[in-house]
Amino acid sequence: MRGSGAGFFGVVTRFQLSAHKLPAVMKHSAYVYGEEVLEELFTWARNIVGEVPPFVEMVITSTAHNENGDWAPLRMC
């Protein structure tokens, strides 16, 4: 009922879930870049997002902490 607005009452009476087999191989890659390439990183991501296969998930996250948990300048991973 998400998105129906305030005061909307709804009851879910049926739910269908489709399960899929896990792929034989899963891969994860992480790259860390400094804030000096922020604009270039977002431009690159916007340009290739339409070419990425549907089974690939692109995620860009940011942090203000280094590997030790101490404050550090913004980094894009």
N, CA, C and O atoms as a Tripos MOL2 file, in Angstrom:
@<TRIPOS>MOLECULE
protein
  308   307    77     0     0
PROTEIN
NO_CHARGES

@<TRIPOS>ATOM
      1 N           0.8170   -1.1770    0.0000 N.3       1 MET1
      2 CA          0.0000    0.0000    0.0000 C.3       1 MET1
      3 C           0.8710    1.2540    0.0000 C.2       1 MET1
      4 O           0.3580    2.3660    0.1350 O.2       1 MET1
      5 N           2.1710    1.0830   -0.1490 N.am      2 ARG2
      6 CA          3.0920    2.2160   -0.1330 C.3       2 ARG2
      7 C           2.7330    3.2400   -1.2050 C.2       2 ARG2
      8 O           2.4090    2.8770   -2.3360 O.2       2 ARG2
      9 N           2.7910    4.4910   -0.8510 N.am      3 GLY3
     10 CA          2.5460    5.5510   -1.8130 C.3       3 GLY3
     11 C           1.0870    5.9250   -1.9820 C.2       3 GLY3
     12 O           0.7580    6.7230   -2.8600 O.2       3 GLY3
     13 N           0.2120    5.3770   -1.1740 N.am      4 SER4
     14 CA         -1.2150    5.6340   -1.3310 C.3       4 SER4
     15 C          -1.6740    6.9150   -0.6550 C.2       4 SER4
     16 O          -2.7810    7.3860   -0.9160 O.2       4 SER4
     17 N          -0.8520    7.4790    0.1990 N.am      5 GLY5
     18 CA         -1.2110    8.7360    0.8360 C.3       5 GLY5
     19 C          -1.6900    8.5560    2.2620 C.2       5 GLY5
     20 O          -1.9830    7.4480    2.7100 O.2       5 GLY5
     21 N          -1.7620    9.6690    2.9580 N.am      6 ALA6
     22 CA         -2.1730    9.6520    4.3620 C.3       6 ALA6
     23 C          -3.6390    9.2510    4.4980 C.2       6 ALA6
     24 O          -4.4810    9.6400    3.6890 O.2       6 ALA6
     25 N          -3.9250    8.4740    5.5270 N.am      7 GLY7
     26 CA         -5.3010    8.0900    5.8010 C.3       7 GLY7
     27 C          -5.8190    6.9320    4.9610 C.2       7 GLY7
     28 O          -6.9770    6.5410    5.1060 O.2       7 GLY7
     29 N          -4.9900    6.3750    4.0870 N.am      8 PHE8
     30 CA         -5.4430    5.2610    3.2550 C.3       8 PHE8
     31 C          -5.3240    3.9660    4.0500 C.2       8 PHE8
     32 O          -4.2730    3.6790    4.6230 O.2       8 PHE8
     33 N          -6.3830    3.1980    4.0820 N.am      9 PHE9
     34 CA         -6.3700    1.9130    4.7680 C.3       9 PHE9
     35 C          -6.4180    0.8090    3.7330 C.2       9 PHE9
     36 O          -7.2610    0.8300    2.8360 O.2       9 PHE9
     37 N          -5.5390   -0.1370    3.8480 N.am     10 GLY10
     38 CA         -5.5280   -1.2510    2.9130 C.3      10 GLY10
     39 C          -5.1180   -2.5340    3.6110 C.2      10 GLY10
     40 O          -4.3940   -2.5010    4.6060 O.2      10 GLY10
     41 N          -5.5770   -3.6560    3.0970 N.am     11 VAL11
     42 CA         -5.2490   -4.9580    3.6370 C.3      11 VAL11
     43 C          -4.7140   -5.8150    2.5020 C.2      11 VAL11
     44 O          -5.3550   -5.9430    1.4590 O.2      11 VAL11
     45 N          -3.5520   -6.3960    2.7010 N.am     12 VAL12
     46 CA         -2.9790   -7.2990    1.7050 C.3      12 VAL12
     47 C          -3.6160   -8.6650    1.9100 C.2      12 VAL12
     48 O          -3.5320   -9.2350    2.9980 O.2      12 VAL12
     49 N          -4.2520   -9.1910    0.8690 N.am     13 THR13
     50 CA         -4.9100  -10.4900    0.9790 C.3      13 THR13
     51 C          -4.1950  -11.5740    0.1940 C.2      13 THR13
     52 O          -4.4850  -12.7590    0.3550 O.2      13 THR13
     53 N          -3.2610  -11.1680   -0.6550 N.am     14 ARG14
     54 CA         -2.5240  -12.1420   -1.4480 C.3      14 ARG14
     55 C          -1.1390  -11.5730   -1.7310 C.2      14 ARG14
     56 O          -0.9890  -10.3740   -1.9630 O.2      14 ARG14
     57 N          -0.1220  -12.4460   -1.7130 N.am     15 PHE15
     58 CA          1.2440  -12.0360   -1.9750 C.3      15 PHE15
     59 C           1.9190  -13.1410   -2.7750 C.2      15 PHE15
     60 O           1.8720  -14.3070   -2.3820 O.2      15 PHE15
     61 N           2.5400  -12.7910   -3.8830 N.am     16 GLN16
     62 CA          3.2100  -13.7850   -4.7170 C.3      16 GLN16
     63 C           4.6880  -13.4540   -4.7650 C.2      16 GLN16
     64 O           5.0640  -12.3040   -4.9900 O.2      16 GLN16
     65 N           5.5300  -14.4600   -4.5540 N.am     17 LEU17
     66 CA          6.9680  -14.2820   -4.5560 C.3      17 LEU17
     67 C           7.5840  -15.2820   -5.5140 C.2      17 LEU17
     68 O           7.2810  -16.4730   -5.4500 O.2      17 LEU17
     69 N           8.4410  -14.8110   -6.3950 N.am     18 SER18
     70 CA          9.1450  -15.6970   -7.3180 C.3      18 SER18
     71 C          10.6060  -15.7910   -6.8960 C.2      18 SER18
     72 O          11.2840  -14.7690   -6.7780 O.2      18 SER18
     73 N          11.0880  -16.9830   -6.6730 N.am     19 ALA19
     74 CA         12.4850  -17.1940   -6.2880 C.3      19 ALA19
     75 C          13.2840  -17.6260   -7.5050 C.2      19 ALA19
     76 O          12.7800  -18.3430   -8.3690 O.2      19 ALA19
     77 N          14.5160  -17.1910   -7.5640 N.am     20 HIS20
     78 CA         15.4100  -17.5480   -8.6590 C.3      20 HIS20
     79 C          16.6510  -18.2150   -8.0840 C.2      20 HIS20
     80 O          17.0720  -17.8950   -6.9730 O.2      20 HIS20
     81 N          17.2300  -19.1330   -8.8280 N.am     21 LYS21
     82 CA         18.4520  -19.7910   -8.3950 C.3      21 LYS21
     83 C          19.5960  -18.7830   -8.3580 C.2      21 LYS21
     84 O          19.6550  -17.8560   -9.1670 O.2      21 LYS21
     85 N          20.4960  -18.9830   -7.4080 N.am     22 LEU22
     86 CA         21.6840  -18.1440   -7.3430 C.3      22 LEU22
     87 C          22.5970  -18.4720   -8.5140 C.2      22 LEU22
     88 O          22.6460  -19.6230   -8.9500 O.2      22 LEU22
     89 N          23.3190  -17.4900   -9.0320 N.am     23 PRO23
     90 CA         24.2680  -17.7840  -10.0980 C.3      23 PRO23
     91 C          25.4060  -18.6480   -9.5660 C.2      23 PRO23
     92 O          25.6610  -18.6870   -8.3630 O.2      23 PRO23
     93 N          26.0850  -19.3380  -10.4770 N.am     24 ALA24
     94 CA         27.1850  -20.2130  -10.0800 C.3      24 ALA24
     95 C          28.3420  -19.4050   -9.4990 C.2      24 ALA24
     96 O          29.0640  -19.8810   -8.6230 O.2      24 ALA24
     97 N          28.5100  -18.1900   -9.9910 N.am     25 VAL25
     98 CA         29.6190  -17.3440   -9.5440 C.3      25 VAL25
     99 C          29.0950  -15.9480   -9.2470 C.2      25 VAL25
    100 O          28.2970  -15.4020  -10.0080 O.2      25 VAL25
    101 N          29.5450  -15.3780   -8.1470 N.am     26 MET26
    102 CA         29.2160  -13.9900   -7.8190 C.3      26 MET26
    103 C          30.5300  -13.2640   -7.5750 C.2      26 MET26
    104 O          31.4480  -13.8220   -6.9740 O.2      26 MET26
    105 N          30.6230  -12.0240   -8.0380 N.am     27 LYS27
    106 CA         31.8540  -11.2680   -7.8880 C.3      27 LYS27
    107 C          31.5320   -9.9000   -7.3100 C.2      27 LYS27
    108 O          30.4860   -9.3180   -7.5950 O.2      27 LYS27
    109 N          32.4390   -9.4040   -6.5040 N.am     28 HIS28
    110 CA         32.2990   -8.0820   -5.9090 C.3      28 HIS28
    111 C          33.6230   -7.3520   -6.1050 C.2      28 HIS28
    112 O          34.6870   -7.8950   -5.8050 O.2      28 HIS28
    113 N          33.5580   -6.1550   -6.5940 N.am     29 SER29
    114 CA         34.7480   -5.3210   -6.7540 C.3      29 SER29
    115 C          34.4920   -3.9910   -6.0700 C.2      29 SER29
    116 O          33.3970   -3.4360   -6.1630 O.2      29 SER29
    117 N          35.5000   -3.4850   -5.3870 N.am     30 ALA30
    118 CA         35.3820   -2.1850   -4.7300 C.3      30 ALA30
    119 C          36.5940   -1.3450   -5.1040 C.2      30 ALA30
    120 O          37.7320   -1.8090   -5.0320 O.2      30 ALA30
    121 N          36.3430   -0.1330   -5.4960 N.am     31 TYR31
    122 CA         37.3970    0.8000   -5.8570 C.3      31 TYR31
    123 C          37.2130    2.0540   -5.0210 C.2      31 TYR31
    124 O          36.0830    2.4930   -4.8060 O.2      31 TYR31
    125 N          38.2950    2.6300   -4.5520 N.am     32 VAL32
    126 CA         38.2340    3.8220   -3.7110 C.3      32 VAL32
    127 C          38.8980    4.9730   -4.4430 C.2      32 VAL32
    128 O          40.0150    4.8420   -4.9440 O.2      32 VAL32
    129 N          38.2040    6.1010   -4.5030 N.am     33 TYR33
    130 CA         38.7080    7.2980   -5.1800 C.3      33 TYR33
    131 C          38.6020    8.4780   -4.2250 C.2      33 TYR33
    132 O          37.7400    8.5060   -3.3470 O.2      33 TYR33
    133 N          39.4830    9.4430   -4.4050 N.am     34 GLY34
    134 CA         39.4380   10.6630   -3.6080 C.3      34 GLY34
    135 C          38.4480   11.6550   -4.1730 C.2      34 GLY34
    136 O          37.9520   11.4960   -5.2880 O.2      34 GLY34
    137 N          38.1660   12.6830   -3.3860 N.am     35 GLU35
    138 CA         37.1810   13.6870   -3.7900 C.3      35 GLU35
    139 C          37.6050   14.4770   -5.0140 C.2      35 GLU35
    140 O          36.7630   15.1020   -5.6590 O.2      35 GLU35
    141 N          38.8810   14.4670   -5.3520 N.am     36 GLU36
    142 CA         39.3510   15.2300   -6.5030 C.3      36 GLU36
    143 C          38.8330   14.6810   -7.8380 C.2      36 GLU36
    144 O          38.8800   15.3840   -8.8470 O.2      36 GLU36
    145 N          38.3470   13.4520   -7.8580 N.am     37 VAL37
    146 CA         37.8120   12.8740   -9.1000 C.3      37 VAL37
    147 C          36.2990   12.6910   -9.0370 C.2      37 VAL37
    148 O          35.7270   11.9740   -9.8570 O.2      37 VAL37
    149 N          35.6500   13.3320   -8.0710 N.am     38 LEU38
    150 CA         34.2130   13.1700   -7.8680 C.3      38 LEU38
    151 C          33.3990   13.4460   -9.1290 C.2      38 LEU38
    152 O          32.5830   12.6150   -9.5290 O.2      38 LEU38
    153 N          33.6050   14.5850   -9.7510 N.am     39 GLU39
    154 CA         32.8360   14.9390  -10.9560 C.3      39 GLU39
    155 C          33.1080   13.9560  -12.0920 C.2      39 GLU39
    156 O          32.1820   13.5540  -12.7960 O.2      39 GLU39
    157 N          34.3490   13.5730  -12.2720 N.am     40 GLU40
    158 CA         34.7060   12.6070  -13.3200 C.3      40 GLU40
    159 C          34.0590   11.2510  -13.0660 C.2      40 GLU40
    160 O          33.6040   10.5890  -13.9990 O.2      40 GLU40
    161 N          34.0200   10.8390  -11.7970 N.am     41 LEU41
    162 CA         33.4050    9.5580  -11.4340 C.3      41 LEU41
    163 C          31.9170    9.5460  -11.7560 C.2      41 LEU41
    164 O          31.4230    8.5950  -12.3610 O.2      41 LEU41
    165 N          31.1960   10.5940  -11.3590 N.am     42 PHE42
    166 CA         29.7610   10.6540  -11.6400 C.3      42 PHE42
    167 C          29.4830   10.7680  -13.1380 C.2      42 PHE42
    168 O          28.5150   10.1830  -13.6250 O.2      42 PHE42
    169 N          30.2990   11.4980  -13.8680 N.am     43 THR43
    170 CA         30.1290   11.6010  -15.3200 C.3      43 THR43
    171 C          30.3160   10.2380  -15.9590 C.2      43 THR43
    172 O          29.5220    9.8420  -16.8120 O.2      43 THR43
    173 N          31.3470    9.5160  -15.5640 N.am     44 TRP44
    174 CA         31.6030    8.1750  -16.0870 C.3      44 TRP44
    175 C          30.4240    7.2520  -15.7880 C.2      44 TRP44
    176 O          29.9580    6.5330  -16.6720 O.2      44 TRP44
    177 N          29.9370    7.2700  -14.5380 N.am     45 ALA45
    178 CA         28.8300    6.3950  -14.1580 C.3      45 ALA45
    179 C          27.5690    6.7150  -14.9580 C.2      45 ALA45
    180 O          26.8850    5.8050  -15.4280 O.2      45 ALA45
    181 N          27.2580    8.0010  -15.1170 N.am     46 ARG46
    182 CA         26.0690    8.3820  -15.9000 C.3      46 ARG46
    183 C          26.1910    7.9280  -17.3500 C.2      46 ARG46
    184 O          25.1920    7.5500  -17.9630 O.2      46 ARG46
    185 N          27.3900    7.9610  -17.9020 N.am     47 ASN47
    186 CA         27.5840    7.5950  -19.3080 C.3      47 ASN47
    187 C          27.4800    6.1010  -19.5660 C.2      47 ASN47
    188 O          27.0710    5.6960  -20.6540 O.2      47 ASN47
    189 N          27.8400    5.2690  -18.5920 N.am     48 ILE48
    190 CA         27.8220    3.8260  -18.8540 C.3      48 ILE48
    191 C          26.6200    3.1020  -18.2670 C.2      48 ILE48
    192 O          26.4260    1.9220  -18.5590 O.2      48 ILE48
    193 N          25.8110    3.7580  -17.4540 N.am     49 VAL49
    194 CA         24.7280    3.0590  -16.7610 C.3      49 VAL49
    195 C          23.7630    2.3740  -17.7370 C.2      49 VAL49
    196 O          23.2110    1.3260  -17.4030 O.2      49 VAL49
    197 N          23.5500    2.9220  -18.9050 N.am     50 GLY50
    198 CA         22.6690    2.3000  -19.8840 C.3      50 GLY50
    199 C          23.2620    1.0800  -20.5590 C.2      50 GLY50
    200 O          22.5330    0.2960  -21.1680 O.2      50 GLY50
    201 N          24.5680    0.9060  -20.4630 N.am     51 GLU51
    202 CA         25.2610   -0.2140  -21.1090 C.3      51 GLU51
    203 C          25.5300   -1.3760  -20.1530 C.2      51 GLU51
    204 O          25.9430   -2.4520  -20.5840 O.2      51 GLU51
    205 N          25.2980   -1.1630  -18.8690 N.am     52 VAL52
    206 CA         25.5790   -2.1940  -17.8780 C.3      52 VAL52
    207 C          24.5020   -3.2740  -17.9530 C.2      52 VAL52
    208 O          23.3130   -2.9560  -17.9670 O.2      52 VAL52
    209 N          24.9020   -4.5500  -18.0030 N.am     53 PRO53
    210 CA         23.9100   -5.6330  -18.0660 C.3      53 PRO53
    211 C          22.9870   -5.6040  -16.8420 C.2      53 PRO53
    212 O          23.3850   -5.1150  -15.7840 O.2      53 PRO53
    213 N          21.7610   -6.1200  -16.9750 N.am     54 PRO54
    214 CA         20.8020   -6.0680  -15.8720 C.3      54 PRO54
    215 C          21.2340   -6.8670  -14.6410 C.2      54 PRO54
    216 O          20.7090   -6.6370  -13.5520 O.2      54 PRO54
    217 N          22.1690   -7.7900  -14.7890 N.am     55 PHE55
    218 CA         22.6080   -8.5820  -13.6430 C.3      55 PHE55
    219 C          23.7660   -7.9200  -12.8880 C.2      55 PHE55
    220 O          24.2720   -8.4890  -11.9210 O.2      55 PHE55
    221 N          24.1860   -6.7410  -13.3110 N.am     56 VAL56
    222 CA         25.2590   -6.0000  -12.6420 C.3      56 VAL56
    223 C          24.6420   -4.8270  -11.8860 C.2      56 VAL56
    224 O          23.8730   -4.0530  -12.4550 O.2      56 VAL56
    225 N          24.9750   -4.6990  -10.6230 N.am     57 GLU57
    226 CA         24.4690   -3.5990   -9.8110 C.3      57 GLU57
    227 C          25.6020   -2.6220   -9.5430 C.2      57 GLU57
    228 O          26.6100   -2.9790   -8.9350 O.2      57 GLU57
    229 N          25.4300   -1.3930   -9.9980 N.am     58 MET58
    230 CA         26.4150   -0.3490   -9.7510 C.3      58 MET58
    231 C          26.0040    0.4180   -8.4980 C.2      58 MET58
    232 O          24.8600    0.8580   -8.3800 O.2      58 MET58
    233 N          26.9360    0.5730   -7.5670 N.am     59 VAL59
    234 CA         26.6590    1.2870   -6.3350 C.3      59 VAL59
    235 C          27.7970    2.2570   -6.0780 C.2      59 VAL59
    236 O          28.9650    1.8710   -6.1140 O.2      59 VAL59
    237 N          27.4640    3.5160   -5.8190 N.am     60 ILE60
    238 CA         28.4560    4.5110   -5.4340 C.3      60 ILE60
    239 C          28.0940    4.9840   -4.0370 C.2      60 ILE60
    240 O          26.9910    5.4760   -3.8010 O.2      60 ILE60
    241 N          29.0280    4.8320   -3.1200 N.am     61 THR61
    242 CA         28.8010    5.2670   -1.7490 C.3      61 THR61
    243 C          29.8850    6.2610   -1.3590 C.2      61 THR61
    244 O          30.9370    6.3300   -1.9950 O.2      61 THR61
    245 N          29.6240    7.0130   -0.3290 N.am     62 SER62
    246 CA         30.6370    7.9590    0.1510 C.3      62 SER62
    247 C          30.8390    7.7720    1.6440 C.2      62 SER62
    248 O          29.9460    7.3150    2.3570 O.2      62 SER62
    249 N          32.0180    8.1280    2.0970 N.am     63 THR63
    250 CA         32.3250    8.0530    3.5170 C.3      63 THR63
    251 C          33.2380    9.2040    3.8930 C.2      63 THR63
    252 O          33.9910    9.7080    3.0600 O.2      63 THR63
    253 N          33.1710    9.6050    5.1110 N.am     64 ALA64
    254 CA         34.0610   10.6450    5.6150 C.3      64 ALA64
    255 C          34.9990   10.0630    6.6580 C.2      64 ALA64
    256 O          35.5070   10.7890    7.5130 O.2      64 ALA64
    257 N          35.2300    8.7580    6.5930 N.am     65 HIS65
    258 CA         36.1140    8.0910    7.5450 C.3      65 HIS65
    259 C          37.0840    7.1890    6.7900 C.2      65 HIS65
    260 O          36.7510    6.6510    5.7340 O.2      65 HIS65
    261 N          38.2680    7.0300    7.3320 N.am     66 ASN66
    262 CA         39.2560    6.1580    6.6990 C.3      66 ASN66
    263 C          39.0930    4.7300    7.2180 C.2      66 ASN66
    264 O          38.1370    4.4220    7.9290 O.2      66 ASN66
    265 N          40.0350    3.8680    6.8550 N.am     67 GLU67
    266 CA         39.9580    2.4460    7.2200 C.3      67 GLU67
    267 C          39.9870    2.2290    8.7350 C.2      67 GLU67
    268 O          39.4780    1.2200    9.2230 O.2      67 GLU67
    269 N          40.5820    3.1730    9.4870 N.am     68 ASN68
    270 CA         40.6710    3.0520   10.9400 C.3      68 ASN68
    271 C          39.4670    3.6490   11.6590 C.2      68 ASN68
    272 O          39.3770    3.5690   12.8840 O.2      68 ASN68
    273 N          38.5480    4.2440   10.9150 N.am     69 GLY69
    274 CA         37.3810    4.8590   11.5180 C.3      69 GLY69
    275 C          37.5890    6.3130   11.9000 C.2      69 GLY69
    276 O          36.6870    6.9490   12.4450 O.2      69 GLY69
    277 N          38.7750    6.8440   11.6160 N.am     70 ASP70
    278 CA         39.0600    8.2460   11.9030 C.3      70 ASP70
    279 C          38.4840    9.1270   10.8090 C.2      70 ASP70
    280 O          38.3310    8.6920    9.6680 O.2      70 ASP70
    281 N          38.1570   10.3950   11.1690 N.am     71 TRP71
    282 CA         37.6220   11.3250   10.1920 C.3      71 TRP71
    283 C          38.6380   11.5400    9.0890 C.2      71 TRP71
    284 O          39.8370   11.6470    9.3500 O.2      71 TRP71
    285 N          38.1610   11.6030    7.8600 N.am     72 ALA72
    286 CA         39.0170   11.8330    6.6880 C.3      72 ALA72
    287 C          38.1900   12.6090    5.6630 C.2      72 ALA72
    288 O          36.9630   12.6240    5.7540 O.2      72 ALA72
    289 N          38.8250   13.2410    4.7090 N.am     73 PRO73
    290 CA         38.0640   13.9180    3.6450 C.3      73 PRO73
    291 C          37.1470   12.9280    2.9050 C.2      73 PRO73
    292 O          37.3700   11.7180    2.9250 O.2      73 PRO73
    293 N          36.1390   13.4650    2.2690 N.am     74 LEU74
    294 CA         35.1750   12.6450    1.5330 C.3      74 LEU74
    295 C          35.8870   11.7170    0.5630 C.2      74 LEU74
    296 O          36.8110   12.1310   -0.1380 O.2      74 LEU74
    297 N          35.4560   10.4680    0.5230 N.am     75 ARG75
    298 CA         35.9910    9.4920   -0.4230 C.3      75 ARG75
    299 C          34.8180    8.7970   -1.0880 C.2      75 ARG75
    300 O          33.8020    8.5360   -0.4450 O.2      75 ARG75
    301 N          34.9510    8.5020   -2.3450 N.am     76 MET76
    302 CA         33.9170    7.7680   -3.0690 C.3      76 MET76
    303 C          34.3950    6.3460   -3.2650 C.2      76 MET76
    304 O          35.5310    6.1290   -3.6880 O.2      76 MET76
    305 N          33.5420    5.3640   -2.9630 N.am     77 CYS77
    306 CA         33.9020    3.9500   -3.1260 C.3      77 CYS77
    307 C          33.0370    3.3430   -4.2080 C.2      77 CYS77
    308 O          33.1700    2.1580   -4.5120 O.2      77 CYS77
@<TRIPOS>BOND
     1     1     2 1
     2     2     3 1
     3     3     4 2
     4     3     5 am
     5     5     6 1
     6     6     7 1
     7     7     8 2
     8     7     9 am
     9     9    10 1
    10    10    11 1
    11    11    12 2
    12    11    13 am
    13    13    14 1
    14    14    15 1
    15    15    16 2
    16    15    17 am
    17    17    18 1
    18    18    19 1
    19    19    20 2
    20    19    21 am
    21    21    22 1
    22    22    23 1
    23    23    24 2
    24    23    25 am
    25    25    26 1
    26    26    27 1
    27    27    28 2
    28    27    29 am
    29    29    30 1
    30    30    31 1
    31    31    32 2
    32    31    33 am
    33    33    34 1
    34    34    35 1
    35    35    36 2
    36    35    37 am
    37    37    38 1
    38    38    39 1
    39    39    40 2
    40    39    41 am
    41    41    42 1
    42    42    43 1
    43    43    44 2
    44    43    45 am
    45    45    46 1
    46    46    47 1
    47    47    48 2
    48    47    49 am
    49    49    50 1
    50    50    51 1
    51    51    52 2
    52    51    53 am
    53    53    54 1
    54    54    55 1
    55    55    56 2
    56    55    57 am
    57    57    58 1
    58    58    59 1
    59    59    60 2
    60    59    61 am
    61    61    62 1
    62    62    63 1
    63    63    64 2
    64    63    65 am
    65    65    66 1
    66    66    67 1
    67    67    68 2
    68    67    69 am
    69    69    70 1
    70    70    71 1
    71    71    72 2
    72    71    73 am
    73    73    74 1
    74    74    75 1
    75    75    76 2
    76    75    77 am
    77    77    78 1
    78    78    79 1
    79    79    80 2
    80    79    81 am
    81    81    82 1
    82    82    83 1
    83    83    84 2
    84    83    85 am
    85    85    86 1
    86    86    87 1
    87    87    88 2
    88    87    89 am
    89    89    90 1
    90    90    91 1
    91    91    92 2
    92    91    93 am
    93    93    94 1
    94    94    95 1
    95    95    96 2
    96    95    97 am
    97    97    98 1
    98    98    99 1
    99    99   100 2
   100    99   101 am
   101   101   102 1
   102   102   103 1
   103   103   104 2
   104   103   105 am
   105   105   106 1
   106   106   107 1
   107   107   108 2
   108   107   109 am
   109   109   110 1
   110   110   111 1
   111   111   112 2
   112   111   113 am
   113   113   114 1
   114   114   115 1
   115   115   116 2
   116   115   117 am
   117   117   118 1
   118   118   119 1
   119   119   120 2
   120   119   121 am
   121   121   122 1
   122   122   123 1
   123   123   124 2
   124   123   125 am
   125   125   126 1
   126   126   127 1
   127   127   128 2
   128   127   129 am
   129   129   130 1
   130   130   131 1
   131   131   132 2
   132   131   133 am
   133   133   134 1
   134   134   135 1
   135   135   136 2
   136   135   137 am
   137   137   138 1
   138   138   139 1
   139   139   140 2
   140   139   141 am
   141   141   142 1
   142   142   143 1
   143   143   144 2
   144   143   145 am
   145   145   146 1
   146   146   147 1
   147   147   148 2
   148   147   149 am
   149   149   150 1
   150   150   151 1
   151   151   152 2
   152   151   153 am
   153   153   154 1
   154   154   155 1
   155   155   156 2
   156   155   157 am
   157   157   158 1
   158   158   159 1
   159   159   160 2
   160   159   161 am
   161   161   162 1
   162   162   163 1
   163   163   164 2
   164   163   165 am
   165   165   166 1
   166   166   167 1
   167   167   168 2
   168   167   169 am
   169   169   170 1
   170   170   171 1
   171   171   172 2
   172   171   173 am
   173   173   174 1
   174   174   175 1
   175   175   176 2
   176   175   177 am
   177   177   178 1
   178   178   179 1
   179   179   180 2
   180   179   181 am
   181   181   182 1
   182   182   183 1
   183   183   184 2
   184   183   185 am
   185   185   186 1
   186   186   187 1
   187   187   188 2
   188   187   189 am
   189   189   190 1
   190   190   191 1
   191   191   192 2
   192   191   193 am
   193   193   194 1
   194   194   195 1
   195   195   196 2
   196   195   197 am
   197   197   198 1
   198   198   199 1
   199   199   200 2
   200   199   201 am
   201   201   202 1
   202   202   203 1
   203   203   204 2
   204   203   205 am
   205   205   206 1
   206   206   207 1
   207   207   208 2
   208   207   209 am
   209   209   210 1
   210   210   211 1
   211   211   212 2
   212   211   213 am
   213   213   214 1
   214   214   215 1
   215   215   216 2
   216   215   217 am
   217   217   218 1
   218   218   219 1
   219   219   220 2
   220   219   221 am
   221   221   222 1
   222   222   223 1
   223   223   224 2
   224   223   225 am
   225   225   226 1
   226   226   227 1
   227   227   228 2
   228   227   229 am
   229   229   230 1
   230   230   231 1
   231   231   232 2
   232   231   233 am
   233   233   234 1
   234   234   235 1
   235   235   236 2
   236   235   237 am
   237   237   238 1
   238   238   239 1
   239   239   240 2
   240   239   241 am
   241   241   242 1
   242   242   243 1
   243   243   244 2
   244   243   245 am
   245   245   246 1
   246   246   247 1
   247   247   248 2
   248   247   249 am
   249   249   250 1
   250   250   251 1
   251   251   252 2
   252   251   253 am
   253   253   254 1
   254   254   255 1
   255   255   256 2
   256   255   257 am
   257   257   258 1
   258   258   259 1
   259   259   260 2
   260   259   261 am
   261   261   262 1
   262   262   263 1
   263   263   264 2
   264   263   265 am
   265   265   266 1
   266   266   267 1
   267   267   268 2
   268   267   269 am
   269   269   270 1
   270   270   271 1
   271   271   272 2
   272   271   273 am
   273   273   274 1
   274   274   275 1
   275   275   276 2
   276   275   277 am
   277   277   278 1
   278   278   279 1
   279   279   280 2
   280   279   281 am
   281   281   282 1
   282   282   283 1
   283   283   284 2
   284   283   285 am
   285   285   286 1
   286   286   287 1
   287   287   288 2
   288   287   289 am
   289   289   290 1
   290   290   291 1
   291   291   292 2
   292   291   293 am
   293   293   294 1
   294   294   295 1
   295   295   296 2
   296   295   297 am
   297   297   298 1
   298   298   299 1
   299   299   300 2
   300   299   301 am
   301   301   302 1
   302   302   303 1
   303   303   304 2
   304   303   305 am
   305   305   306 1
   306   306   307 1
   307   307   308 2
@<TRIPOS>SUBSTRUCTURE
     1 MET1         2 RESIDUE 1 A MET
     2 ARG2         6 RESIDUE 1 A ARG
     3 GLY3        10 RESIDUE 1 A GLY
     4 SER4        14 RESIDUE 1 A SER
     5 GLY5        18 RESIDUE 1 A GLY
     6 ALA6        22 RESIDUE 1 A ALA
     7 GLY7        26 RESIDUE 1 A GLY
     8 PHE8        30 RESIDUE 1 A PHE
     9 PHE9        34 RESIDUE 1 A PHE
    10 GLY10       38 RESIDUE 1 A GLY
    11 VAL11       42 RESIDUE 1 A VAL
    12 VAL12       46 RESIDUE 1 A VAL
    13 THR13       50 RESIDUE 1 A THR
    14 ARG14       54 RESIDUE 1 A ARG
    15 PHE15       58 RESIDUE 1 A PHE
    16 GLN16       62 RESIDUE 1 A GLN
    17 LEU17       66 RESIDUE 1 A LEU
    18 SER18       70 RESIDUE 1 A SER
    19 ALA19       74 RESIDUE 1 A ALA
    20 HIS20       78 RESIDUE 1 A HIS
    21 LYS21       82 RESIDUE 1 A LYS
    22 LEU22       86 RESIDUE 1 A LEU
    23 PRO23       90 RESIDUE 1 A PRO
    24 ALA24       94 RESIDUE 1 A ALA
    25 VAL25       98 RESIDUE 1 A VAL
    26 MET26      102 RESIDUE 1 A MET
    27 LYS27      106 RESIDUE 1 A LYS
    28 HIS28      110 RESIDUE 1 A HIS
    29 SER29      114 RESIDUE 1 A SER
    30 ALA30      118 RESIDUE 1 A ALA
    31 TYR31      122 RESIDUE 1 A TYR
    32 VAL32      126 RESIDUE 1 A VAL
    33 TYR33      130 RESIDUE 1 A TYR
    34 GLY34      134 RESIDUE 1 A GLY
    35 GLU35      138 RESIDUE 1 A GLU
    36 GLU36      142 RESIDUE 1 A GLU
    37 VAL37      146 RESIDUE 1 A VAL
    38 LEU38      150 RESIDUE 1 A LEU
    39 GLU39      154 RESIDUE 1 A GLU
    40 GLU40      158 RESIDUE 1 A GLU
    41 LEU41      162 RESIDUE 1 A LEU
    42 PHE42      166 RESIDUE 1 A PHE
    43 THR43      170 RESIDUE 1 A THR
    44 TRP44      174 RESIDUE 1 A TRP
    45 ALA45      178 RESIDUE 1 A ALA
    46 ARG46      182 RESIDUE 1 A ARG
    47 ASN47      186 RESIDUE 1 A ASN
    48 ILE48      190 RESIDUE 1 A ILE
    49 VAL49      194 RESIDUE 1 A VAL
    50 GLY50      198 RESIDUE 1 A GLY
    51 GLU51      202 RESIDUE 1 A GLU
    52 VAL52      206 RESIDUE 1 A VAL
    53 PRO53      210 RESIDUE 1 A PRO
    54 PRO54      214 RESIDUE 1 A PRO
    55 PHE55      218 RESIDUE 1 A PHE
    56 VAL56      222 RESIDUE 1 A VAL
    57 GLU57      226 RESIDUE 1 A GLU
    58 MET58      230 RESIDUE 1 A MET
    59 VAL59      234 RESIDUE 1 A VAL
    60 ILE60      238 RESIDUE 1 A ILE
    61 THR61      242 RESIDUE 1 A THR
    62 SER62      246 RESIDUE 1 A SER
    63 THR63      250 RESIDUE 1 A THR
    64 ALA64      254 RESIDUE 1 A ALA
    65 HIS65      258 RESIDUE 1 A HIS
    66 ASN66      262 RESIDUE 1 A ASN
    67 GLU67      266 RESIDUE 1 A GLU
    68 ASN68      270 RESIDUE 1 A ASN
    69 GLY69      274 RESIDUE 1 A GLY
    70 ASP70      278 RESIDUE 1 A ASP
    71 TRP71      282 RESIDUE 1 A TRP
    72 ALA72      286 RESIDUE 1 A ALA
    73 PRO73      290 RESIDUE 1 A PRO
    74 LEU74      294 RESIDUE 1 A LEU
    75 ARG75      298 RESIDUE 1 A ARG
    76 MET76      302 RESIDUE 1 A MET
    77 CYS77      306 RESIDUE 1 A CYS
